[in-house]
Amino acid sequence: MNAVFAIAGVVIKELYRRKDFYVLFVLTAVITLLLGAVRFFNDDKIVRYLKDICLLLIWISSLVIAIVTTARQIPAEREARTIFPLLAKPVSRAQVILGKFMGCWLACGLALVVFYFFFGVVSGSREHHWPLLNYLQALWLQWAMLGIVVALVLLGSVVFTAPSSNATICFIVVIGILLLGGHLNKVALQGAEPLRTIIYVIYFLIPHLEWYDIRDFIIYGHSRVGWGDCVLATLYAAAYAGSLLWATWMVFRRKSLNV
C-alpha cells in the first residue's frame, strides 16, 4: 500500500500544479457571485435558481476534473517512458492501476470539498441557514459517483491510445447515462422484441449515475436522504468501481507498454 499511496500522492500534486482546477473554480465562483449580486435576491425563486446554477457548475466542473485528469494518467506515463522505471521499483501493474485510481479519486474529493465549502458560504450568507448534513450527503454521494467515473476512464485509458478520444467517449457515455439512464426502462416498454430485451439489458448493466444526483434535495429544502440509502448507494458505487478496476487490470496486464 505504500507504493499505491506514493503513486496517488504524485497524481494529487500533478492536479494542483495544473491550471484545470483553478480555472474551473474561479469560473464557478465568478458566475455564482454575479448571480448572487442580483438586487431582488430575497425572492425564494431567485435563491433556488442561484443554488441550482451553482450546483450544476459544481457537477460539470467535477466531471471535467475527474475525466480529464484520469484520461491522461497512463498514456502520459507511457509517452514519457516513466512507466518502465516505475514498474522496475518493483511496482506491479495492479499497484499502478490502484494508485492512479486513488490519486484521481482523492483529488476529486479535495476539489469537491473546496467547491461545496464555497457553495455553503454563499448560500448560507444569503439564506442564513446552513444544512451541513445535507451538504455532506450531497458531497459524499457525488464523490462516490466520481469513483465510478474515474474507474471507467482508467479502463478507457488502457483501451484507447489517445487521451483525447478516451475523454471524449467517456464524456458522452457519462452524460448519456446521467440524462437518459433512468428512462431506458420506460423506453424499453414501448419497443418491440428483440429491441426491448436489448434495452433492458443495457438498463441493468450500466451504472446508474443519476441516482447520486440529489441537488433537488438541497435546492428545494427537502429532508435528507436516508442514511441506509446512502450506505447502499456507496456499496453500489464500490461494486461498480471495483469491477471496472478489475477489468482495467485484466487489460493492462496483457498490454504491451512499448506501443
C-alpha positions in Angstrom: 0.0 0.0 0.0 3.0 2.3 0.4 3.6 2.2 -3.3 -0.1 2.8 -4.0 -0.3 5.9 -1.8 3.0 7.1 -3.2 1.6 7.0 -6.8 -1.6 8.6 -5.5 0.3 11.4 -4.0 2.1 12.2 -7.3 -1.3 12.3 -9.0 -2.7 14.7 -6.4 0.3 17.0 -6.7 0.0 16.9 -10.5 -3.6 18.1 -10.4 -2.9 21.1 -8.2 0.2 22.1 -10.3 -2.0 22.3 -13.4 -4.5 25.1 -14.1 -7.6 23.0 -14.7 -8.9 23.1 -11.1 -8.2 26.8 -10.6 -9.8 27.8 -13.9 -13.0 25.8 -13.1 -13.2 27.0 -9.5 -12.7 30.7 -10.5 -15.3 30.3 -13.3 -17.8 28.7 -10.9 -17.2 31.4 -8.2 -17.5 34.3 -10.7 -20.7 33.1 -12.2 -22.2 32.3 -8.8 -21.2 35.7 -7.3 -22.5 37.6 -10.3 -25.9 35.9 -10.0 -25.8 36.4 -6.2 -25.4 40.1 -6.7 -28.9 40.5 -8.2 -30.8 43.0 -6.1 -34.0 41.0 -5.8 -32.2 38.0 -4.3 -34.6 37.8 -1.4 -37.1 36.2 -3.7 -37.2 32.4 -2.9 -37.3 31.5 -6.5 -34.2 33.5 -7.2 -32.4 31.8 -4.3 -33.3 28.4 -5.7 -32.2 29.5 -9.2 -28.8 30.5 -7.9 -28.3 27.3 -5.9 -29.4 25.3 -9.0 -26.8 27.1 -11.2 -24.0 26.7 -8.7 -24.6 23.0 -8.0 -24.8 22.4 -11.8 -21.5 24.1 -12.3 -20.0 22.0 -9.4 -21.2 18.8 -11.1 -19.9 19.9 -14.5 -16.5 21.0 -13.0 -16.1 17.8 -11.0 -16.8 15.7 -14.1 -14.3 17.7 -16.2 -11.6 17.3 -13.5 -12.3 13.6 -13.0 -12.3 12.7 -16.7 -9.5 14.9 -18.0 -7.2 14.2 -15.1 -7.7 10.4 -15.2 -7.6 10.1 -19.0 -4.0 11.4 -19.2 -2.5 9.3 -16.4 -1.4 6.1 -18.0 -0.9 7.5 -21.6 1.3 10.2 -20.1 3.4 7.7 -18.3 3.9 5.6 -21.5 4.7 8.7 -23.6 7.2 10.0 -21.1 8.7 6.4 -20.7 8.4 6.8 -16.9 6.2 3.7 -16.7 9.3 1.5 -17.1 11.3 2.7 -14.1 8.0 2.8 -12.1 7.4 -0.9 -12.7 11.0 -1.7 -12.0 11.0 -0.4 -8.4 9.3 -3.0 -8.2 5.7 -1.9 -8.5 3.1 -4.2 -10.0 0.7 -3.2 -12.7 -2.1 -3.7 -10.2 -0.5 -1.2 -7.8 -0.1 1.3 -10.7 -3.8 1.0 -11.5 -4.9 1.2 -7.9 -2.5 4.1 -7.2 -3.8 6.1 -10.2 -7.3 5.5 -9.2 -6.7 6.5 -5.6 -4.9 9.6 -6.7 -7.5 10.8 -9.1 -10.4 9.9 -6.8 -8.8 11.7 -3.8 -8.0 14.7 -5.9 -11.7 14.9 -7.0 -12.7 14.7 -3.3 -10.4 17.6 -2.4 -11.8 19.6 -5.2 -15.4 18.8 -4.1 -14.6 20.0 -0.6 -13.5 23.3 -1.9 -16.5 23.7 -4.2 -19.0 22.7 -1.6 -17.4 25.0 1.0 -17.7 27.9 -1.4 -21.3 26.9 -2.1 -22.2 26.6 1.6 -20.7 30.0 2.4 -22.5 31.8 -0.5 -25.8 30.0 0.1 -25.7 30.3 3.9 -24.8 34.0 3.8 -27.9 34.7 1.8 -30.4 32.3 3.5 -28.8 32.4 7.0 -29.3 28.7 7.1 -26.5 26.0 6.9 -27.9 22.4 6.4 -24.5 20.9 6.8 -25.6 17.3 6.9 -27.5 17.8 3.6 -24.3 19.3 2.0 -22.3 16.4 3.4 -24.6 13.8 1.9 -24.5 15.6 -1.5 -20.7 15.8 -1.4 -20.3 12.1 -0.4 -22.7 10.8 -3.0 -21.2 12.8 -5.7 -17.7 11.7 -4.7 -18.9 8.1 -4.7 -20.3 8.6 -8.2 -17.0 10.1 -9.3 -15.3 6.9 -8.2 -17.2 5.0 -10.9 -16.4 7.7 -13.4 -12.6 7.6 -12.6 -12.6 3.8 -12.8 -14.4 3.9 -16.2 -11.9 6.4 -17.6 -9.0 4.4 -16.3 -10.4 1.4 -18.2 -10.7 3.6 -21.3 -7.1 4.7 -20.9 -5.8 1.2 -21.4 -8.2 0.5 -24.3 -7.9 3.8 -26.3 -4.5 5.1 -27.3 -5.2 8.8 -27.3 -6.3 10.6 -24.1 -8.5 13.0 -26.1 -10.5 10.1 -27.7 -10.8 8.4 -24.3 -12.0 11.6 -22.6 -14.5 12.4 -25.4 -16.0 8.9 -25.4 -16.2 8.9 -21.6 -17.9 12.3 -21.5 -20.5 11.1 -24.0 -21.1 7.9 -22.0 -21.3 9.7 -18.6 -23.6 12.5 -19.8 -25.8 9.9 -21.7 -26.2 7.9 -18.5 -27.0 11.0 -16.4 -29.6 12.2 -18.8 -31.1 9.0 -20.2 -30.0 6.1 -18.0 -33.0 6.4 -15.7 -35.5 6.4 -18.6 -34.3 3.4 -20.5 -36.8 1.0 -18.8 -39.6 3.3 -20.0 -38.2 3.3 -23.5 -38.0 -0.5 -23.4 -41.7 -0.8 -22.6 -42.5 1.0 -25.9 -40.2 -1.1 -28.1 -40.7 -4.4 -29.8 -38.6 -7.6 -29.4 -35.7 -8.1 -29.6 -35.1 -4.3 -29.1 -37.0 -4.3 -25.8 -34.7 -7.0 -24.3 -31.6 -5.3 -25.6 -32.6 -2.0 -23.9 -33.5 -3.8 -20.7 -30.1 -5.5 -20.7 -28.4 -2.1 -21.1 -30.5 -0.6 -18.4 -29.5 -3.2 -15.9 -25.8 -3.3 -16.9 -25.0 0.4 -16.9 -24.0 2.2 -13.6 -26.9 4.5 -12.7 -25.0 7.6 -12.0 -28.2 9.6 -11.9 -29.1 8.0 -8.6 -26.3 10.1 -6.9 -27.8 13.4 -8.1 -29.6 14.9 -5.0 -29.3 18.5 -6.0 -33.1 18.9 -5.7 -33.0 18.0 -2.1 -30.7 21.0 -1.4 -32.4 23.4 -3.9 -35.9 22.9 -2.6 -35.0 22.3 1.1 -36.2 18.6 1.2 -35.3 16.4 4.1 -32.1 14.4 4.0 -31.7 11.1 2.1 -31.9 8.1 4.5 -28.5 7.1 5.8 -29.3 3.5 4.9 -29.9 4.6 1.3 -26.5 6.4 1.4 -24.8 3.2 2.5 -26.4 1.1 -0.2 -25.5 3.7 -2.8 -21.9 3.7 -1.6 -21.8 -0.1 -1.8 -23.3 0.0 -5.3 -20.6 2.5 -6.4 -17.8 0.5 -4.8 -19.0 -2.7 -6.6 -19.1 -1.0 -10.0 -15.8 0.8 -9.4 -14.2 -2.4 -8.3 -15.5 -4.3 -11.3 -14.2 -1.6 -13.7 -10.8 -1.6 -11.9 -10.6 -5.4 -12.2 -11.3 -5.1 -15.9 -8.7 -2.4 -16.3 -6.1 -4.6 -14.6 -7.0 -7.6 -16.8 -6.5 -5.5 -20.0 -3.4 -3.6 -18.6 -1.5 -6.8 -17.6 -1.7 -8.2 -21.1 -1.0 -4.9 -22.9 2.4 -4.1 -24.3 3.9 -0.9 -23.0 6.1 -0.4 -26.0 3.3 0.5 -28.3 
